Structures are given as C-alpha cells and as structure tokens.
Amino acid sequence: GWPYPKHLAGRVFGIVVHGDVAGIEETRYALTDWLEWMGLVEAGPKSRLDRFIGYYRPYATSHEELDRDTAVQEEVRNVARAVANAVAQLRAGKLSRPDAGLGRPRAK
C-alpha cells in the first residue's frame, strides 16, 4: 500500500563527478540513473560531466591540479549554466518532457 512518493520528481538536475584514478564514468552513470528513477529531469547532455583531475598524482595536491585546470572549471560552469537554462525553461512551461504524461505500470 505504500505509494513510493517521489517528492523531487520534475526538478532539474546536473551532475559533476571527478576522480583521480578510476570509476568516474560508473559513478556518474549510477547517480544519473538514480536521479532519473526518482523523477528528476536531466538538463541536457552538457549538464553531465565526469573528469579526471590529477590523474594518478598525489591526492594531497589534487586541489592544485584543479586550480590549474581552467578547462574543467569552465566545463563545471557549463553544467551550472545548463541547469539554470533548464530551470528557466521548466518554470516557463517550455522544457520538453516527451514522457511527462506516461504513467508507471509498477510502483517500484
């Protein structure tokens, strides 16, 4: 009898995953799948990012690697811009959600 409410359904998301050795793609896939299962809406292809920072370099200095990597900093800004654009479109009723009217045949 539990309806499995999805309180965040219809909200927009973007995701940034970083790492220094391995697993960034799988982590991004898992998080994206989970958010989509909860009914959140991805803000488009530029709203998902996985990058290595300081690949196989010491973890203790990874912040210095990030400070030098201006390209990844701009990519993260693009994720934020994509989310902001999608939120504006959603609020204006202009964000395309082709599956919005489809029901779930299974509650969970």
N, C-alpha and C positions, 0 to 999 in steps of 0.2 A: 503493500500500500504506500510505500514511500515514493514520492514523485520525482526524486532526484532533481531538485531545483538547480538551475544554472543562473545564478544571480548576476554574473558578469556577461551573459550572452548578449551579443550585439555591440559590445565595446570593441574598440580598435586596438591592435597591438603591433609592436615591432619588437625585434629581438636582436641582441648583440651577444655573441659568445666569443670569448678569447681564451687562448691557452698557449702554453709554451712547448708542448711536446706532442700530444695526440688527443684525439677524442672530441675535437670541436664540432665536427660535422654531425656526429651521432648525438651529441648533446643538443645541438640546435634542432635537429630533426625531432628528438624526443620532446623538447619543450614546445616546439611549434605544434606538433600533433596533440599534445595535452591541452594547449590553449584553444586550439580549434575544436577539440572534443567538448570543451566547456562552452563553446558557442561564441568565442571571441572571433573577430574578423581581422585577418591579416591586412596590413596597409599596403600591400603590393610587393613585388619582387625586391625592390630596393629597401624594404623595411626588415629584411632578414640578412644578417651578416655573421660570418664566422671567420676569424683571422688568428693566425699565429703571431704572437708578439715575443720577440727574443727567443726564437726557435732554438732549442737546446742550449740556451745560455743560462747563467745562474738566476734563480728565482729572485734572489735578494736585490738584483739590479734591474729587474724587469720594468720597474717604473721609469727608469732612464731610457730603456728601449722604446717604451710608449711615448715618452716626451719627444723623442727623435722621429717617430713615425707619424709625420704630418698627414700622410695619405690615409692611414687608418683613422686618424682623428676626423678627417673630412668625411670618410665613409660612415662613421658613427653619427656625425651631424646629419648626413643624408637620411639615415634611419629615422632620426627625430623629425626631420622635415617631412618625410613620407607619412609618418604618424600624424603630424599636425595637419597636413593636407587632407588625409583621410577623415580625421575627426571633423574638420570643417565641412567636408562633403556629406558626411553622415548626418550632421546636425541640420544641413540644408536639404536633406532628403534626396541627395544626388549621388550617393555612393551606391554603385551597382552591386546588388547581392542576389544573383540569379537563383539561389536555393532558399531564399528567405521564407517562401511560402510552403516549403515542403516539411511535412511532419516526420517525426521519428517513429518508426514502427516498434522500436524497443525502447523501453525507458532507460536502460543502462547498457 
